[in-house]
């Protein structure tokens, strides 16, 4: 149970730190790039995978970390922008409701049965994302534009979850998963660094010690958010089909409370309804 709780806390901390970047004037993109270097190196160190890195280019799945790293940094930037522009609660629901995407993908890719409760949970999840993203006040209304970032986070996070599931089922053996994740983190760092160097050459961005410090702080919970859920799965506390939804349910609630306490985020009655719908959707998917 301790690993499941740690996963909830680390995932919540990730979103709160991204929101804190705005308050402490940390440039979002450089901070995210540094974060992936920290997470990747930490993963290789703790899993003793450094000697195995040389084997990755000759493996059958050499391309998978390249794709995953590209997805990681792209979606993390979107999540960061969503936390700043729409709030932590919106980013959390959009991110964690993406659990419905791999559920749907499993039906088509692995011929899994789509039971009635999963269908209801999926529909509720879509409604939860919409209600949570509605502006808390009429003054904050930005038209349909307020839906774009959360929608992209929802779809992108779902693609990541579905791809990770595919990697575990088809491509990479269990003992090499830590190596795969670490290489994906480092790929995200390389891609981000290339973009940073280009922007720096055009004098479009500067990287300060504050940005590097922000990335260091972000990278630690980023790695442990994945490490903790892996350990929770190994502990066989419950089936993975239940563990992931329970984990996401805790993250949704902790993030809503944390955002209210730390950043005084205002949520309307419809927003809270969306959060409750999110928890109900996760619960239905978990028991189906």
N, C-alpha and C positions, 0 to 999 in steps of 0.2 A: 504493500500500500504506500510506503514511503516514496517509492519511485514514481508512482502515479501522481502523488501530491507534488513532488518536485517538478514533474513535467508541466503540470498546471501552473505552478509558480513561475517557472522559467519562461514559458510562453507568454504569460501575462506580463512579466517583467520586460520582455522584448518590446511589446507594444507600448508600454509606458515609457521606456527609454527613448523610443523613436519619437514619441510625443514630446519628451523632455528636450530633444534636440532643438526644437523651436525656442523653448524658454531659455536655454543656455547658449543659443546662437552657434550651434554646431551645424556645419554644412552637411546636408543629408547625404549626398552621394559619396563624398570622400569618407565619411564615417562608415557607410555601408561597405565600401570597398575594404577598408582596414578590418572591419568586423569579419569578413570572410577569410582574410589571412590568419587572423587569430583563431577562428573556429577550425579551419583546416589543419593548421599546425598543432593545435591542441588535440584534435582527433587523432592525427597520426602518432602523436606522442603517447597518449593514454592507451591507444590500442596496439602499440608496438608495431605499427604498420610501415614504418620508414623503409625497412628492407624489401618490402613487397611492391613499393611504388614502381620500381624498374620493370616489373612484370606486366604492368597495366597496358603499355602500348602493344604488346604481343597477345593480349587476351582477346576473346571473342566480343567482349563488351567495352572495348576501348573507347567507343564513340559515346557511350551512355553518360559518363561524367561530363563530356563536352556539352551535351544537350541539357543535362540537369543543371550544370553550372550557369548556362545561359538563362534558363528558366528561373533559377534561384535569384540572381541579381535583378532580373527584370521585374519579377513579381515583388521582391522585397522593396524596390524603389517605389512601386505602386502602393504597397502597404504603407510605406513611410509617408507618402504624399496624402494618402487617405486619412491617416491618423491626424495629420496637421490640418487638413482642409475640412474634414467631416467629423473627426473625433475618434477616440480610441474604441468606443462601443461599436460604431459603424464598421471600422476596420476589422474588429474582432469577429462580428457576426458574418460579414462578407467572407472573411478568411476561413472561419471554422464551419460555416454552413456548406462550404465546398465539398464536404464529405459526401454529398449526394452525387457529385460527378463520378468518383470512382465506383460508387454503387451502380450507377447507370452503365458505366463502361464495363463492369464485370458481367452485366447481363449479356452484352454483345460479344465480348472477347472470350469469356470463360463459361458462357451458357448457364450462369447462375440464375436462380429463380427470383423474379421480382414479385414479392409477396404484397398483399394488400396494404399492410402496415408501412412497408417501405414506400409504396406509391403515395400514401397519405403523408408520410414524413417528408418526402421529397417536395410535394406541393406546399406543405407548411413552411419548409425551409425557404422556398422562393418567396413566399409571402412575408416571412420574417425579415429577409434581406431588404425587401421593399419598404416595409414599415419602419425598420430601424434607420434607413437612410433618409426618411422624410425630415425636412428642416424642423428643428424644435420650436422655432418661432417664425411667424410670417416674414419678419424682416430678413431672416436668413435664407429665404427662398431664392434659389438660383435657377428656377425652371427645371427642365429635365437634366441639366448638366450635373446636378448633384448625384445622379445615379451612375454616371459613367465610370468614375474611379472604383466605387464599390463593385460594380458589375464586372470590371476587368479583374479585380482582385478575386472575386468569386470564381470566375472562369479559370483564371491562371492558377490559383491555388488548387483548384480541382484537378487540373491537368497534371500538376506536380504530384498530387496524392495518387492519381491513377497511374502515373509513370513509375513512381516508387513501388507501388503494388505489383506492377508488371515486372519490374527489375527483380523483386524478391521472388516472384513466382517462376520466372522464365530465364532470366539472364545471369544472375550472380548468386553463387552459393552463400549460405548463411554466414560462414566464417569470414567472408570477404566483404560483407555489407559495410562494416566500419571503414574499410579502405575505399570503397565506392563513394560513401558519403563525404569522406575527407577530400578525396580527389575532386568531387563536385564542388565543394567549398573553395578549394584552391583554383579551380577553373573559373569560378565566379570572380575570384580576386584578380586573376590574370586579365579577364575580359574587362572588368571595371578599371584596372590599372591602365590598360590601353586607351580606354576612353578618357581617363583622367589626364594622361600624358598629351593626348590630342587637344583637349580643352585647355591644358596649361600652355601648350605651344601657341595657341590662339589668344592667350591672355583672357580666357573666358571664365577661369576659376582659379582660386588660390587654395592651398591646403595648409591649414594652421595646426599648431600643436593641440589646440582645442579639438579639432576634427579627429586627429589621431587618437587622442584620449577618449573621445566619444566612441570611436570604433573599437578600442580595447575593451571598454565597458560593455558594449553591445555584443561583442564576439563570444564572451564567456557564457552568458545565458543562451545564446544562439546554439552553441555546440551542445550544452547540457540539456536543452529542450529535446533534442533528438536522442542523446545518450540515455536520458531518463526514461523516455517512452520505450526504447529498445530493452532496457533492463526490466521495465514493467511487463513487457511481453514475455521476456524470458522467465519471469517469476510465475507465469501462468495463473495470475490472480483471477482472470476471467478470459473468455474468448476474445480474440482481437476484434471481432465484429461488435462486441459490446464495449471493449476497452477504449477504442478510439472515440466513439460517441460520448462516453462518460467523461473522458479527458476533455473533449471539446466543450461539453456542457459546463464543466468547472471553469474553463478558461473564459467563456462568455460571461459568466457571472462575476468572476474575480476582476475581469477587465472593466466591467461596468462599475463595480464598486470602487476600484482603484482610480478610474478616471474621474469619478465624482469627488472622491476625497482629495486627490492630488491636484486636479486641474479644474475642479468645479464645473465639469461638463454638464450642461443642462439637457435633459431628455424630456420629451413630451410624453403624454399618456400613450400616444401611438407608438413612440419609440420603445417604451417599456413593454407595450403589447408585443412588439416585434421581438424583443429579447425573450419574453416568455414563450412566444411561438417557437423561437429558435431552440429553447430547451425542450419543449414538447416534441419538436421534430427530431432532435437528437435522440430523445428517449424512445420514440417509436421505431427509429432505424435500429437502435441498439437491441430491442427485444424482438424484432422481426426475424 
